[in-house]
Amino acid sequence: MSAKLKYVTLLVGVLIISKLAGAQEVLDSEKFSPLVSLSPSLWREGENPALLQSSGLVNYAITSFGGLNRFGALKRPQEPTEQGIYRFNAEGASRVGAWLAAGSFVYRRVNDKAVEWLAAENAYNGNPFLYADSVGGDWFRDEFVLSASLGSPEWFERLSLGAKLDYDVGQGARRNGARPLYRTRRINLKTALALRLLDAQRFSISPLWNWRKEENEFAFFTTQSDWRLYFLQGFGTFNRTTVNSAERNATGAFKGIDIGYEGKLDVWAWSASATWLTGTTNVIDGVSVASFSGRVIHNVESYRIAVQRLSKNVSIEVRGAYSKRDERGADDFDASITSSQTEPDFLAVNVIDQEKRTNFEVELWLNEPRATSPLRLFAKLQTRNIFRRDIMAETDWRVQLQTLQVGALSAIPIFNAILFSGATLAYTSSSNAKYRADRPTVLTPILVRPDFLVMSAERRFISFLLGVETTAIWIRASALRTFLSLNYADSPARYDDGTKVGLRRAISLELQLLY
């Protein structure tokens, strides 16, 4: 296998490990991120398809199988106590005439244990209008994700085009009790145009479009005094009902734009990009008689920059990113929905959920080729500002989190194999933590207060990675890789009743075949 191909396949392979370890991520510092990557480019930073040709990708194919188990009490209230994730992934890139195509297919099975107060896909996706019930139990979830990208050659040594399409479907159901279920569909489309300015300097612009829908179903036998189904309307507010069945649809449409700039000069390479995305999510209850149940307006912006210098002695890469997310209830309801009820105003203006995030990363490695470097050191500093507000319950909380992460990764040839080993240490502290609940509800001490205590808790994290690569001609593959990752996180913080927030452990195993 050529050194360049090893460079690319190691990029893809370790990113798969990172995605697996960070699937349905509970706390940001729990993800092992060795920062393996190509030179800074708009394809690497934002998957800009118009820059596929200049990304450094070559023909490759990877098939991988993996599993992860995560368990422990260090979690948000509506997340599982234990989670098992099993994943199959196939991806690659290939020339199609003068064009370059890249694509992937992912299947993921997730088994969640002890999920409480949730009858939907995710309680923390920016839409607080969810089903919840007082039963709780174990869930199984299936997800299929398809992605395809196509980049043109550079015409007239100036202009290139590209397009990227992502489509995923998912479904999940609880194994016990009322057995609620959900179905999801998501479509993401990005078209892109890139223009060469001078030499390796390129400017790009990419319109973005996103559509998503989640359908929820819930049914059970009940009595007038048996309250089980809760219609969440914010961070603490709710309605509850004794209905035998219910259906809810959440449909969102988003649009935006991405602009970027990349360049190279001698031993330096850099890229910078910015993305703006806006959209709405409408929540509708009922099918035969539709009733408006809430609208959320989403506004997201992000900015990214990366600079890399290659040297025969010590190479360096510095990365920075800033993102801002603002999601809040709209000041109107969807008048196109026929409803037999008077729309309560608080459904529309009840919630505000905001976050600002700043990342700064630096990595050093010996020699120019990163993939074969015997030693790489990296550090990351992250700041998060989180604010959540429920107007009806007169409840809000805010916190600023600072995380410092340091680590090392080595690749050592041993006989006819390469041994990978790495370790990461991280520490998260909080400041400016404030909590107010002037009109608490019965769900405030169950969902809102514990969420604040977990998110504002001090956390400590350690992770180890071991891997080996060998030739695999006997199975007609160019290489076989196996990775084992062990993660441990804990917190000395305590809940209001004096019990510790606790710890969380994770173990993951990944097998990769490179062709």
Summary of the structure (lengths in Angstrom):
residues: 515
radius of gyration: 24.0
end to end distance: 9.4
largest distance: 75.5
contacts: 1793
relative contact order: 0.14
helix: 10%
strand: 61%
